Every structure is written in C-alpha cells, then in structure tokens.
C-alpha cells in the first residue's frame, strides 16, 4: 500500500515512536514547562472563546481549555496523537473538534475565525524558512483582529550547551556550526539525534513576530534554568518544587533567563 504524505514525514515518524502523552508531566522540569504556559494563557483565555491548537499533540492544552468551557479545535500532523486526543476527550466528557492536519495549510478555516491560536511546536520542526513563514502566515490569517498567537520555539544556545555538557561527542566544531550557526538539523543527517529541527534565539522569534505585525505582550522562558538543573529540581519534594515554580514564574520574563531556557513562548496580539 502506498504511504501517505504524513507517513513519509520524518517528524511524524519520530513522534509516532515518542510518548508525547507523558512529555509535559513526566517530571518536575517538564511540568514546569506546561505550568508556565498555563499561567500566562489563563491571563487571557475566557469561557466561550475559540481556540485553534495547530499542533495539539495528545491534547494537553486543548483538553485543559475545553474542560474550562472554551471552544477548542485541535489539529496535529501525527494521526495516532489525534486518536489519543479523541479518546481522552470522550473519557473526560469534553467536546473538541479535531483532525489530522499540517500546520502549513489551514485552508479549512476562514480568515479571522479564532480568538486564540496555539502554535506550540510546528515551527521548530520546519527546517526551511519558507515553511515556517507559511505557518506564521496561516496562524495570523485565521486569528481574529485583536486575537492572540502563542508561539513556542527551542533556543539554540541552550541546546548546544546542554548537549555538549551531557555528551562530549557534541563538543565539536561541526555541532557548533550545525546548531548555532546553521540552526538546523535534518533527519537525513548521518548523526541526527532526533528529527528535522530548527533551533533559534529569542531575538529571532521577536523579529518573526514583528514581521507579522504582532504586538508582543509577553516573551517567556517556559523552563528557565530548570533543564540545566534538572537533576536537582526533579529530586525536589512537593513543597520545595512549589516554591521553585513560584520563583520561576516571577522571573520567567527576565531576558537573561530567557536566553538560556530550553523552550521559549512568545504571546503576540494581532492588530485590531
């Protein structure tokens, strides 16, 4: 049987073999990433508003806000993830409109449709600038005037520092060039350790947002220095972790911390 486009996509293949269902809850540092996004999302999302989650995974954000009474449309390019999401929605008794879809093409939706658009991952798996521009253009097109875009990315400076400190095989000129200078790793690379990935910087993300005429409301380090201190933070007792999380939330917009965080999140407002 001929393979579908999704089945031939190396990113889909990678995620089909990855436990995304546990990624945001497996340990304290991963929970910190999820909690930080929710704190900021909760500042703006209101019952009855509409959300388009263009790369929903297995539904961490989509299910949370559907349970809060928002109208959620959840998409993902990985078919098994949409199946899991639908099963969870059914078990939780929440209503979500869902489907398998590539974030580069949101033509199923009219202009100015959604109050909020979550773009929590697609751009850091697109190695070509043209494809990233398509995602940004589509997300902004379907967003209502005055609506908010939530744009996640991976920080190249964290990635190189983390890899080089954890495994000396990455402490090489070729990896510096690949991650810092080129900012791209492809699944076809002989030594690819993940899948097609684009690494960037906080400044570059802000430039991309401004090119789409978005007003930047917040620029957040989702895990801050947490990933660098993962062993210590994951070993914390519940009360200690709560205090750490409180400290993190109060400092997560500090530029010096933003520059070393693994995951960053930019919240931008479309012109009214």
QUINORDA-V444967 format. One record per backbone hydrogen bond with DSSP energy under -0.5 kcal/mol. CO is the residue of the C=O (numbers start at 1). NH is the residue of the N-H. If there is no record, write none. Layout:
BEGIN
co->(CO/CO)
nh->(NH/NH)
END
This chain:
BEGIN
co->(4/5/6/9/10/11/12/13/14/15/18/19/20/20/22/22/27/28/29/30/31/32/33/34/35/36/37/38/40/41/41/46/49/50/50/51/51/52/52/53/53/56/59/60/61/62/63/64/65/66/69/70/71/72/73/74/75/76/77/78/78/79/80/81/82/83/84/85/86/87/88/89/89/94/95/96/97/99/102/106/110/114/115/116/117/117/118/119/119/121/122/123/124/125/128/128/129/130/131/132/133/134/135/136/137/138/139/141/142/142/144/147/148/149/149/150/150/151/153/154/154/155/156/157/158/159/160/161/162/163/167/168/170/172/173/174/175/176/176/177/178/178/183/185/186/189/197/200/201/202/203/204/205/206/207/208/209/209/210/213/214/215/215/218/220/220/223/225/227/229/230/231/233/237/238/239/240/241/242/243/244/245/246/247/248/248/251/252/254/254/255/257/257/258/262/263/263/264/265/266/266/267/267/268/269/270)
nh->(8/9/9/13/14/15/16/17/17/18/20/22/23/24/25/26/31/32/33/34/35/36/37/38/39/40/41/42/43/44/45/49/71/115/116/53/73/54/118/56/75/59/63/64/65/66/67/68/70/69/48/72/51/97/53/99/56/101/79/81/82/83/84/85/86/87/88/89/90/91/92/93/94/96/72/98/74/76/105/109/113/144/148/52/119/150/54/121/152/124/125/126/198/127/131/132/133/134/135/136/137/138/139/140/141/142/143/112/113/114/147/270/117/151/268/119/152/266/264/156/200/159/160/161/162/163/164/165/166/167/170/171/172/176/177/178/179/180/181/182/183/184/199/197/189/192/185/156/205/206/207/208/209/210/211/212/212/214/213/271/216/217/269/267/222/265/226/229/230/233/234/235/236/241/242/243/244/245/246/247/248/249/250/251/251/252/254/221/257/258/259/260/261/261/155/222/223/153/220/151/268/217/218/149/215/146)
END
